[in-house]
Amino acid sequence: MKKLYSIEINDVNSRIDRWIRRNICQIPQSLMEKNLRKGNIKINNKKIISSYKLKKNDQVTLINFNFSSYKTKEKQNIYTPTKKDLVSSNSLFIENNENFVVINKPAGIAVQSGTKSRRNIIDIIRKTKEFKDNTPYTVHRIDKDTTGILIVAKNRTYAQLFTSLFRIRKIHKTYLGIVIGNLQKNKGTFVDILSHYEGEKRVKSKAITHFKVLDNNNNYSLLNLNPETGRKHQLRKQLLLHGHPILGDSKYRFSDNLYSKKNFLHLHAYKINFSINGIKYNFSALPPINFLNTLKEKYLKIYQ
């Protein structure tokens, strides 16, 4: 059995092994390498190695490849959005163009499917009119309970571009956070070493966040937060380390602090800006109504 595939522009620069897992089937790397050595996977009728990067119009040949042995995990885990999901998704889009969208993500929904929750933003917008004839590509994430701006690419070229811009810190994000207590300084920078586990291995990473107090009272402060690095749960971890956990954070909080038990996380991805080919892009997303209600309740104001 022989099957031929032609590489389109969206898959240029992808590794052949990753392309197969994404488009054909999910197989172990050891079996991938075996098929490459035997010549069951060829590019332009030539044997290649797993790190080969695809070029436009490359012809991929798969010979005696058992497609049914390993079903694609991605397809198995895809969430099917409800009618309610699709109707509510109409209000999410801030920007929609041929290469990417910007959405205002609501609280309580993950960006991608995970072990604890299958319902996710990517699979919902995959079925919207904005992604007709396009595939959504994740280029960054925000926590499930964090609201606000999220960029999703429509093609692999822009997915790779955004990934590069995030890596070299050319995409600038601004968050709004309501935290417990008053900070000693009205503005400054948090520099911390944060740790997380990859399996049983503890990994330490430097985290940098610039902050500015927009308003405060005796018990709460509204902060403008600009993360320079992108560590997992960075803002939540750093604010707890510095004695000012985010209001409503059920994980990173003082166990005896009643104020932190508000029923939702008061962290919102407010603004994002970047440049592509000399064009400047600036987007902002209004915080959700419950965030705004808390500001009124605590007599706090947003200052631009």
C-alpha positions in Angstrom: 0.0 0.0 0.0 1.4 3.4 -1.0 0.0 6.8 -0.3 1.2 10.2 -1.5 0.9 13.6 0.1 1.9 17.1 -1.2 3.1 19.6 1.4 1.3 22.9 1.6 2.6 26.3 2.7 1.2 25.9 6.3 3.4 22.8 6.9 6.6 24.2 5.6 9.5 23.9 8.2 7.6 21.2 10.1 9.6 18.1 11.1 8.5 15.1 9.1 7.9 13.0 12.3 5.7 15.8 13.8 3.8 16.2 10.5 3.0 12.5 10.5 1.7 12.6 14.1 -0.3 15.7 13.4 -1.8 14.6 10.0 -1.6 10.8 9.7 -1.5 9.0 13.0 0.0 9.0 16.5 2.8 6.5 16.6 5.8 6.0 19.0 9.1 7.6 18.0 10.8 4.2 17.9 8.3 2.9 15.3 8.7 6.2 13.4 12.5 5.7 13.3 12.1 2.1 12.2 9.8 3.1 9.2 12.3 5.8 8.3 15.2 3.4 8.3 13.3 0.9 6.2 12.3 3.5 3.6 8.6 3.3 4.4 8.6 7.1 4.8 10.2 9.0 1.9 10.4 12.6 0.7 10.6 13.1 -3.0 11.4 9.3 -3.3 14.4 9.7 -1.0 15.0 8.3 2.5 15.3 11.0 5.1 15.7 11.3 8.9 13.1 12.3 11.5 14.4 15.8 11.9 14.0 16.6 8.2 12.1 19.9 7.8 9.5 19.9 5.1 9.6 22.3 2.1 6.7 23.5 0.0 5.6 21.0 -2.7 7.6 18.2 -1.1 6.1 14.8 -1.9 5.7 12.5 1.1 5.4 8.8 0.3 4.2 6.4 2.9 4.7 2.7 2.0 3.1 -0.2 3.9 2.2 2.2 6.7 -0.4 0.8 9.1 -2.8 3.7 9.5 -5.2 1.9 11.7 -2.7 0.8 14.4 -2.5 4.1 16.1 -5.4 6.5 16.1 -4.6 10.2 16.3 -4.8 11.2 20.0 -5.7 14.7 18.9 -8.8 13.5 17.1 -9.8 11.3 19.9 -9.7 14.2 22.4 -11.4 16.8 20.3 -14.3 18.4 22.2 -17.6 18.8 20.3 -19.0 22.2 21.1 -22.7 22.5 22.1 -25.1 24.9 20.4 -24.8 27.1 23.5 -21.0 27.2 23.1 -21.2 28.3 19.5 -23.8 31.0 20.1 -21.8 32.5 23.0 -18.6 32.3 21.0 -19.9 35.1 18.7 -19.1 37.7 21.4 -15.5 36.4 22.0 -13.8 37.9 18.9 -12.0 41.2 19.2 -10.1 40.8 15.9 -10.5 38.5 13.0 -8.2 38.6 9.9 -6.8 36.1 7.4 -3.9 35.1 9.7 -5.1 35.3 13.3 -7.8 36.1 15.7 -7.8 37.9 19.1 -10.5 36.8 21.5 -11.6 37.8 25.0 -11.5 34.4 26.8 -14.1 33.9 29.6 -13.3 32.4 33.0 -13.7 28.7 33.7 -12.6 27.3 30.3 -9.2 26.0 29.3 -7.4 27.1 26.2 -6.8 23.4 25.2 -8.2 20.1 26.2 -6.6 18.5 29.2 -7.0 15.5 31.5 -9.3 17.4 33.9 -11.5 19.2 31.3 -12.2 18.4 27.7 -14.2 21.6 27.0 -11.8 24.2 25.6 -11.6 27.4 23.6 -9.6 25.9 20.6 -12.1 23.2 19.9 -15.0 25.6 20.2 -13.7 28.2 17.8 -12.6 25.5 15.4 -16.3 25.2 14.5 -17.0 28.9 14.1 -17.4 30.8 10.9 -14.2 32.7 11.7 -12.3 29.4 11.2 -14.1 28.1 8.2 -11.4 26.6 6.0 -8.8 27.3 8.7 -7.2 25.4 11.6 -6.7 27.1 15.0 -3.1 27.1 16.2 -2.3 27.8 19.9 0.6 30.3 20.2 0.3 31.1 23.9 -2.0 30.2 26.9 -3.6 31.8 29.8 -4.9 29.9 32.9 -8.4 28.4 32.8 -9.7 30.8 35.4 -7.9 33.9 34.0 -10.0 36.0 31.6 -8.9 38.2 28.7 -6.9 38.5 25.6 -5.8 35.4 23.7 -4.2 35.2 20.2 -4.9 32.2 18.0 -3.2 31.8 14.7 -5.1 30.6 11.6 -2.1 29.0 9.8 1.2 27.4 10.6 3.2 30.3 9.2 1.7 32.8 11.7 1.8 30.2 14.5 5.6 30.0 14.0 5.9 33.8 13.8 4.0 34.4 17.0 5.9 31.6 18.8 9.1 33.4 17.8 7.9 36.8 18.8 6.9 35.4 22.3 10.3 33.7 22.6 12.2 36.9 21.9 9.8 39.0 24.1 8.5 41.2 21.3 4.9 40.7 22.4 4.0 42.8 25.4 1.1 41.9 27.7 -0.7 43.9 30.4 -2.8 42.3 33.1 -5.1 43.7 35.6 -5.2 42.1 39.0 -7.0 42.8 42.3 -4.8 41.7 45.1 -5.0 41.6 48.9 -3.4 44.3 50.9 -1.4 47.4 50.1 2.0 47.2 48.4 4.9 49.2 49.9 5.8 50.8 46.5 3.5 52.2 43.9 5.6 50.7 41.1 8.5 48.3 40.7 9.7 45.0 39.5 9.4 41.5 41.0 12.4 39.3 40.2 12.0 35.7 41.6 13.2 32.2 41.0 10.1 30.0 40.5 10.2 26.2 40.4 8.0 23.5 38.9 8.3 19.8 38.4 8.7 17.9 35.1 8.0 14.4 36.2 10.2 14.0 39.3 12.7 16.6 38.2 12.5 20.1 39.9 13.1 22.9 37.4 14.0 26.4 38.5 13.3 29.5 36.3 13.8 33.2 36.6 10.6 35.2 36.6 10.3 39.0 36.0 7.2 41.1 36.3 6.8 44.8 36.3 4.0 46.2 38.4 2.2 49.5 39.0 -0.5 50.3 41.6 -3.5 51.8 39.9 -5.6 52.3 43.0 -5.8 50.9 46.6 -7.7 51.1 49.9 -7.0 49.5 53.3 -7.5 45.9 52.2 -7.1 45.7 48.4 -5.0 47.0 45.5 -5.7 47.1 41.8 -2.4 46.4 39.9 -1.2 46.9 36.4 1.1 43.8 35.7 3.5 43.5 32.8 5.2 40.0 32.8 8.6 40.1 31.0 8.9 36.3 31.2 6.3 33.7 30.6 6.5 31.1 33.4 3.6 28.9 34.3 1.3 30.7 36.9 4.0 33.4 37.1 1.8 36.3 38.2 -0.1 34.2 40.7 3.0 32.7 42.2 5.0 35.9 42.4 2.2 37.9 44.0 1.8 35.3 46.7 5.5 35.2 47.3 5.5 39.0 47.8 2.6 38.8 50.3 -0.3 40.0 48.0 -2.1 37.0 46.5 -4.7 37.6 43.8 -8.3 37.9 45.1 -10.1 34.7 44.5 -7.1 32.5 43.8 -8.0 29.1 45.3 -4.5 27.7 44.8 -1.9 30.4 45.5 -3.3 32.0 48.6 -2.8 32.3 52.4 -4.7 29.4 53.9 -6.1 31.5 56.7 -7.0 34.5 54.5 -10.7 34.9 54.2 -10.4 37.7 51.6 -8.9 35.3 49.1 -11.9 33.1 49.1 -13.9 35.3 46.6 -15.6 32.9 44.1 -13.5 33.8 41.0 -9.9 34.7 40.1 -9.5 38.5 39.8 -6.8 38.3 37.0 -7.5 39.7 33.6 -5.3 39.8 30.4 -6.2 43.4 29.6 -4.0 44.5 26.7 -1.5 43.1 24.2 0.7 44.8 21.6 3.2 43.7 19.0 4.5 44.6 15.5 4.5 42.5 12.3 6.2 43.7 9.1 6.2 47.2 10.5 2.5 47.2 11.3 1.7 47.9 15.0 -1.1 46.0 16.6 -2.7 47.0 19.9 -5.7 45.2 21.4 -7.6 45.5 24.7 -10.3 43.5 26.3 -12.8 44.9 28.8 -12.8 42.9 32.1 -15.8 40.7 32.8 -18.8 42.2 34.7 -18.0 40.4 38.0 -14.5 41.9 37.9 -16.0 45.4 37.3 -18.5 44.8 40.1 -15.7 43.9 42.5 -14.0 47.2 41.6 -17.2 49.1 42.5 -17.7 47.1 45.7 -14.1 47.8 46.8 -14.2 51.4 45.6 -11.3 50.8 43.2 -11.0 52.5 39.7 -9.2 51.6 36.5 -6.8 54.4 35.4 -5.6 54.2 31.8 
